[in-house]
Amino acid sequence: SKMANAQASPRKMPKLDPKVDPAADTNGDSQDILEEIDSIQTSLDCLNDQASDEILKVEQKYNMLRKPHYKKRSDLIAKIPDFWLNTFMNHPQIAALLDETDEEVLRYMTQLSVEETEDIRSGYKIIFEFKTNPFFENKQLVKEFTMSESGEMGTSETKINWKQGMALTEKSGDKGKEKVGGKRDKPGDDPPSFFSWFEDNSMGGDEVGEVIKDDIWANPMQYYLDLDEDEELEEDDDQDAEDEVEGEEDDGPGEGEEEE
């Protein structure tokens, strides 16, 4: 391809020296050509900006259209005991954050929701709702992710009002303050806990937040049911085999009756 040839060639276009006499340019007027290329690039940049604006409007439109579906889904999920606990435990990245006490707390979780900012690009917040529980007073915990002007993701979160003697993050010390997904220093080290992650606002990009927003919130059912494509295929094959056996058994007596 032309692009491949251009990349492979060691030759580079020399920088244009404005002091050079155009008449001395035996290959034509490079200045005019470069200005025309620059003009085309400006037009392309304008089209790209327009495309971004239109894509944003489409995303905003469909975010609004999804809201009533999310509401109906949440109302139904609230009727299933331990739905979010099982969903989190079946997701490998989230399960890595959960210890036994985290799991006990998540039994009291009734709702999860994700709300993106109006312009979508500047951030989102994750809302965890809980029924009355022995661990903290809050009915709702919110962790918000905000993109700064420099492009770095910062976080802020609800202060957890732990009940006396129940502060999980104090018991776990500094665990959770390390980078989520990072390797443990020693085999015996405790993994970061879910609530230490929630209270930590020191990290830049947040993998756990992205997983909850783009993976779990987008389709929690697949994790609640712990769906596995290979298992589904095996079940289908087993069902086909059973159907074939039943079909053969049904054919047998029919043939016998004809012989009589």
C-alpha positions in Angstrom: 0.0 0.0 0.0 1.0 3.6 -0.4 1.0 4.1 3.4 3.3 1.1 3.9 5.6 2.3 1.2 5.7 5.7 2.8 6.5 4.3 6.2 9.2 2.0 4.8 11.0 4.8 3.0 13.9 6.3 4.9 13.5 9.6 2.9 11.8 12.5 4.8 10.4 15.7 3.4 12.9 18.5 4.2 11.6 21.3 6.4 10.5 24.3 4.3 12.8 27.3 4.7 10.8 30.4 4.0 14.0 32.3 3.1 14.6 30.0 0.1 13.9 31.6 -3.2 10.8 29.9 -4.7 12.3 30.3 -8.2 15.1 28.0 -7.1 12.7 25.2 -6.3 13.0 22.9 -9.3 10.2 20.6 -8.0 7.5 23.2 -8.2 6.2 25.6 -5.6 6.4 23.5 -2.4 5.1 26.4 -0.3 1.8 26.5 -2.2 1.4 22.7 -2.1 2.1 22.7 1.7 -0.4 25.5 2.3 -3.1 23.6 0.3 -2.4 20.4 2.3 -2.7 22.4 5.5 -6.0 23.8 4.3 -7.3 20.3 3.6 -6.2 19.2 7.1 -8.0 22.1 8.6 -11.2 21.0 6.8 -10.7 17.4 8.0 -10.3 18.7 11.6 -13.5 20.6 11.3 -15.3 17.5 10.1 -13.9 15.5 12.9 -15.1 18.1 15.4 -18.6 18.0 13.9 -18.6 14.2 14.0 -17.7 14.2 17.7 -20.5 16.7 18.4 -23.0 14.6 16.5 -21.8 11.3 18.1 -22.2 13.0 21.6 -25.8 14.0 20.7 -26.6 10.5 19.7 -25.1 9.1 22.9 -27.0 11.6 25.0 -30.2 10.7 23.2 -29.8 6.9 23.8 -28.7 7.5 27.4 -32.1 9.1 28.0 -33.9 6.3 26.1 -32.1 3.6 28.3 -33.2 5.2 31.6 -36.7 3.8 31.9 -35.3 0.3 31.0 -32.6 0.6 33.7 -35.3 1.7 36.2 -37.6 -1.3 35.4 -34.6 -3.6 35.5 -33.5 -2.3 38.9 -37.0 -2.7 40.4 -37.0 -6.3 39.3 -33.5 -7.0 40.5 -34.4 -5.6 44.0 -36.8 -8.6 44.4 -34.0 -11.2 44.0 -32.0 -11.9 47.2 -28.2 -11.4 47.1 -28.4 -10.5 43.4 -25.6 -7.9 43.5 -23.5 -10.0 45.9 -23.6 -13.0 43.5 -23.0 -10.8 40.5 -19.9 -9.2 42.1 -18.6 -12.7 43.2 -18.9 -14.1 39.7 -16.9 -11.2 38.1 -13.2 -12.2 38.3 -11.9 -8.6 38.8 -14.4 -7.6 41.4 -14.3 -11.0 43.2 -10.5 -10.4 43.7 -11.4 -7.4 45.9 -13.9 -9.2 48.1 -13.1 -10.8 51.4 -15.6 -12.6 53.6 -16.6 -9.5 55.5 -17.1 -7.5 52.2 -19.4 -10.3 51.1 -21.4 -10.1 54.4 -21.9 -6.3 53.8 -22.9 -6.8 50.2 -25.7 -9.1 51.2 -27.5 -5.8 52.3 -27.0 -4.1 48.9 -30.2 -3.6 47.1 -29.4 -1.4 44.1 -26.6 -0.4 41.9 -26.8 2.4 39.4 -24.4 4.3 37.1 -25.0 7.9 36.0 -22.9 9.6 33.4 -22.4 13.4 33.3 -24.5 15.2 30.7 -21.6 15.6 28.4 -20.6 12.0 29.1 -16.9 12.6 28.6 -16.2 14.4 31.9 -17.1 11.6 34.2 -19.7 9.4 35.9 -20.8 8.3 39.3 -21.6 4.8 40.8 -24.4 4.6 43.4 -24.6 1.7 45.8 -27.8 1.4 47.8 -28.2 -0.6 51.0 -30.9 -1.6 53.4 -30.5 -1.2 57.1 -27.4 -3.2 58.1 -25.1 -3.7 61.1 -22.0 -2.2 59.4 -22.8 1.5 58.6 -25.5 4.1 58.8 -25.6 5.1 55.2 -28.4 4.0 52.9 -26.5 5.2 49.9 -22.8 5.3 49.0 -21.7 7.3 45.9 -18.3 7.2 44.2 -17.9 9.9 41.6 -15.2 9.9 38.9 -14.4 13.3 37.3 -12.1 14.0 34.4 -9.9 17.1 35.0 -8.9 19.6 32.4 -5.5 17.9 32.2 -7.2 14.6 31.3 -6.6 12.8 34.6 -9.4 11.0 36.4 -10.0 12.1 40.0 -12.5 10.6 42.5 -14.6 11.7 45.4 -16.9 9.5 47.5 -19.5 9.5 50.3 -17.9 9.3 53.8 -18.9 5.9 55.2 -20.5 6.3 58.7 -19.3 3.1 60.2 -21.1 1.8 63.2 -19.0 1.3 66.4 -16.4 -1.4 65.9 -17.5 -2.2 62.4 -15.1 0.0 60.3 -13.8 -2.6 57.8 -11.2 -0.3 56.3 -9.6 0.4 59.7 -9.3 -3.4 60.3 -7.7 -3.8 56.9 -5.1 -1.1 57.5 -3.6 0.2 54.2 -4.9 -2.7 52.1 -6.7 -1.3 49.1 -4.4 1.7 48.9 -2.2 -0.1 46.5 -3.1 0.0 42.8 -6.1 -2.2 42.1 -5.0 -5.2 40.0 -1.4 -4.8 41.1 0.6 -7.9 42.1 0.9 -8.6 45.8 4.4 -8.2 47.3 4.3 -11.5 49.0 2.1 -14.6 48.7 0.7 -14.1 52.1 -0.3 -10.5 51.6 -4.0 -9.6 51.9 -5.7 -8.5 48.6 -7.2 -5.0 48.6 -10.7 -5.0 49.9 -13.9 -3.6 48.2 -14.5 -0.9 50.8 -10.9 0.2 50.9 -11.2 0.7 47.1 -14.4 2.7 47.7 -12.8 5.0 50.2 -9.5 5.4 48.2 -9.4 8.6 46.1 -5.7 8.6 45.4 -5.6 6.6 42.2 -5.6 8.2 38.7 -7.4 5.9 36.2 -9.7 3.5 38.0 -10.1 0.0 36.6 -12.7 -1.1 39.1 -15.0 1.8 38.3 -14.7 1.2 34.6 -15.5 -2.5 35.1 -18.6 -1.7 37.1 -19.7 0.9 34.6 -19.0 -0.8 31.3 -19.2 -4.4 32.2 -21.4 -5.2 35.2 -23.9 -2.3 34.9 -24.2 -2.9 31.1 -25.3 -6.5 31.6 -25.4 -7.8 35.2 -27.4 -10.9 34.3 -24.5 -12.6 32.6 -22.5 -12.5 35.8 -25.4 -13.3 38.2 -26.0 -16.4 36.1 -22.3 -17.0 35.7 -22.8 -17.7 32.0 -20.0 -19.4 30.2 -20.1 -19.9 26.4 -18.4 -23.3 26.6 -20.8 -24.5 29.3 -23.7 -23.4 27.2 -22.4 -25.2 24.1 -21.9 -28.4 26.2 -25.4 -28.2 27.5 -26.8 -27.8 24.0 -24.8 -30.8 22.8 -26.0 -32.9 25.8 -29.6 -31.9 25.0 -29.2 -32.8 21.3 -27.8 -36.2 22.3 -30.8 -36.8 24.6 -33.2 -35.8 21.9 -31.5 -38.3 19.5 -31.7 -41.1 22.1 -35.4 -40.4 22.7 -36.0 -40.3 19.0 -34.5 -43.7 18.6 -36.5 -45.1 21.4 -39.7 -43.7 19.9 -38.9 -45.3 16.5 -38.3 -48.8 18.0 -41.8 -49.8 19.1 -43.2 -48.4 15.9 -41.1 -50.8 13.8 -42.0 -53.7 16.0 -45.7 -53.1 15.6 -45.3 -53.1 11.8 -43.6 -56.5 11.9 -46.5 -57.9 13.8 
